[in-house]
């Protein structure tokens, strides 16, 4: 009787720990977090807007946010991608969302997939900066947070309400959307 009760107790602890873990959010920059300089018309980085987006979206998910870098993905190097991968590997959380520029999101996803087998990682971004007021960033972040909780271990890209496997996605620069490579 005591042994069965102990088994049930440990099972409950296991279920609680696996279903109530925080989601790690890594910030890397991209259009998501760009600001507009009204004097010279340039886009630039200041601070992340993730906290504002989570508040606006009334997020009730436990998250741990870390800023790794604030760069345009076109300026991202292989060393930057390896840093992101190492941070994913060393994170205690098994569910990770990464905000990332859309131009090279698929390249980073490929690096992450090679090294991260036991986690669910979802990259997301925005085509329009949050500060412009009509950004797709809020919707994409919400979708990524939902997908990271529902999908099995693997690396995915989440944009515009859809998710894509890391090795079957590309940004269509004519339409401004993401699509599967092989349908």
N, C-alpha and C positions, 0 to 999 in steps of 0.2 A: 504494500500500500504506500509506504513512504517512498520507495524507489519510483513508483509510477507518478506520485505527486511531484517529485523532484524533476522527472523527465518533462512533465507538463510545465513546470515552472521555467526550466531552461528553454523549452520550446517557445514559451511566451516571450522570454527575453530576446531570443533570436528573432522572432517575428517583429517585435518592437524595434529592435536595432536595425533590421534590414528595411523596414518600411517607414521609419521615421528619421532616416538620415538626412542631413542637409544636402542641398545641391550646391556644388561649388560653381561659382561664376568667375571665369577669367576674362578680364578686359584686355583687349589688344589694340583697340583704336578703331580705325575704319570710319566710314561715313556716319555711323551710329553716333559718334561722340564729337563730330566736328562742329565748330562754331563759325560764324560769319563775321568778318571784319568789315564793318560798314564804311570805313575810311578808304581801304584799298581794294575791297571786293574779294579778298583772299579767304579761303577756308583754313582753319587752324585748329589745334587741339589745346584745350585748357584743362578741363576736368571731365570725368565720366558723368553721364546722366543716368546711370543705371538705377541709383536710389530713387530719383524722380520718377522713372518709368515704372518701377515696382510699386511705388506709392500710388501713382495714377491708375495703374492696373489693379489696385487693391489686392496685391499678391499676398497669399496666406501660406506660402511655402517657405520653409526654413532655408535660407541661403547664406552662403559665406562668399563674400565678394573680394577678389584680389585683382589689382591692376598690375599686369605684367609689363605693358608698354602702351604707348599711345602714338601709333604710327599709321600711315596710310599703307594698305596691304601691298601696293605697288612698290613700296620701299622696304618691304619685309625681306630679310635675308634667310638663308638656310640656317644660320646660327639662331636667328629669332624663332624659326619653326622648331628647331631642336630644343630651345629653351621652353617653349610651350609644351612640347611633348614630355620633357623631364618634369615639368610642373604637374602635368596630368598624371604621370606615373607615381609621383610622390604624394599626391593628394590622398587624404584619408577617405574622401567621398568616392563612391562608385558612379555617381551621376554628375556629369560636368557639362556646363554650357559655356561656350566661348563666343564672345562678341568679336567680330572680325570684319575686315573690309571685304567687299564682295568680289573684287577683281581676282584675288588669288586664294579664295577660300578653299577651292578644290585641291590646290597644291598643298596647303597646310593639312587638310583632311587626310591626304595620302601619307604624309609623314606621321601623323598621329595613328593611323590605322596599322602601320608597320610595327609600332612599339607598344600599343595599348590594347591588350586583348581582353582584359577582365573588367572593363568599365564601359559605361554608355556615355558617349561624348557627342554633343550636338553643337555644331557651329551655326551661328546666325549673324545677320547683319541688317543693314538698311540701305536702300537706294537714295533716300533723302534724309539729311540730318534731322535729328529730333528737334533741334532748336528752330527749324523752319516751320514747325506747327502742323505740317501735313505729312509727317514721316510715317513710313511703314514699320518703323522700329518697334513701337509698342506691340503691334500685332505679332511681329516676328519673334520678339522676346517671349511673349506669352505662349506662342506655339512651341518654341524651343523648350520652355519649361515643362509643358505638357508632354511633348515627345520624349524628353529625357527620362521621364518617369514611366512611360509606357513601352518603350522599345527595348529589345534585348541588348546585351552587350554588343558594342560595335561603334563605328564612327559614322555620323550622319550630318547632312546639311539641311537646315530648316529655313525655308523662305516662303512667304506668301501663303501660309497655311498648309504647305506640303512638306514632306520630308523626303530626302534622297539618300541612297547609300553612297558612301564616300567615293566609290569607284564607278559610279554611274550618274554623274552630275556635271553640268557645265553652266556657266553664265552665258546667256544668249545676249550679246551686246546690241543686236538689232531690236529685240523686243524689250530688253531691260528686265528680263525674268530669268529664272532658273528652269532647267529642263533636264530630263533624262537623256543620256547619250544613246543608250540602246533601249528602245521602247518595247 
